[in-house]
Amino acid sequence: MKMAKLEREKVEAALGQIRPALQADGGDVLLVDVTEDGIVRVKMVGACAGCPMAKMTLTLGVERALRERVPGVKRVEAV
């Protein structure tokens, strides 16, 4: 399944919904890329960048939310 421009916009919108929770802890997540095979690449910034819990936040928070909200998302990777 190709992730076209429309899907990239859906990913950005979904990130916008979860971003306030990250920002409340001094962090944030930036969309870097959405691949044709459903991989979303993000950059954890702010407090999230050096946090030992960032991997868990990425998997249990960001990835779960994106997979629920955007059909075709298979995985989220930090870059």
C-alpha positions as CSV (number, residue, x, y, z in Angstrom):
1,M,0.0,0.0,0.0
2,K,1.5,3.3,-1.0
3,M,1.5,6.2,1.5
4,A,0.6,9.1,-0.8
5,K,0.5,12.7,0.1
6,L,-3.0,12.3,1.7
7,E,-1.7,9.7,4.1
8,R,1.2,11.9,5.0
9,E,-1.3,14.6,5.9
10,K,-3.2,12.0,8.0
11,V,0.0,11.1,9.8
12,E,0.8,14.8,10.5
13,A,-2.8,15.3,11.8
14,A,-2.5,12.3,14.1
15,L,0.8,13.5,15.4
16,G,-0.9,16.8,16.1
17,Q,-3.4,15.0,18.3
18,I,-0.8,13.3,20.5
19,R,1.8,16.2,20.4
20,P,0.3,18.1,23.4
21,A,1.0,15.1,25.7
22,L,4.7,15.1,24.6
23,Q,4.9,18.9,24.9
24,A,3.5,18.8,28.4
25,D,6.7,16.9,29.4
26,G,9.0,19.2,27.5
27,G,9.4,17.0,24.4
28,D,8.0,16.8,20.9
29,V,8.0,14.6,17.8
30,L,8.7,15.8,14.2
31,L,7.6,13.9,11.1
32,V,10.6,13.1,8.9
33,D,9.3,10.7,6.3
34,V,6.5,8.3,5.4
35,T,7.7,5.5,3.2
36,E,5.6,3.7,0.5
37,D,5.6,0.5,2.6
38,G,4.1,2.1,5.7
39,I,7.1,3.1,7.8
40,V,6.8,6.4,9.6
41,R,10.1,8.0,10.5
42,V,10.1,10.6,13.2
43,K,12.6,12.6,15.2
44,M,12.1,12.9,19.0
45,V,13.1,16.4,20.1
46,G,13.3,18.4,23.3
47,A,13.2,16.4,26.5
48,C,12.2,13.3,24.5
49,A,15.5,13.3,22.6
50,G,17.6,12.3,25.6
51,C,15.0,10.6,27.7
52,P,15.5,6.9,28.7
53,M,11.8,6.3,28.2
54,A,11.8,7.7,24.6
55,K,11.8,4.2,23.0
56,M,8.8,3.2,25.1
57,T,7.0,6.5,24.3
58,L,7.7,5.9,20.6
59,T,6.3,2.4,20.6
60,L,3.5,2.5,23.1
61,G,2.5,6.1,22.5
62,V,3.3,7.4,19.1
63,E,3.3,4.1,17.1
64,R,0.1,2.9,18.7
65,A,-1.7,6.2,18.1
66,L,-0.7,6.4,14.5
67,R,-1.6,2.7,13.8
68,E,-5.1,3.4,15.3
69,R,-5.7,6.6,13.4
70,V,-4.0,6.1,10.0
71,P,-4.6,2.9,7.9
72,G,-1.5,1.5,6.4
73,V,1.0,2.6,9.1
74,K,3.1,-0.5,9.9
75,R,5.8,0.8,12.1
76,V,7.3,4.0,13.5
77,E,11.1,4.5,13.7
78,A,13.1,7.2,15.4
79,V,15.8,8.7,13.3
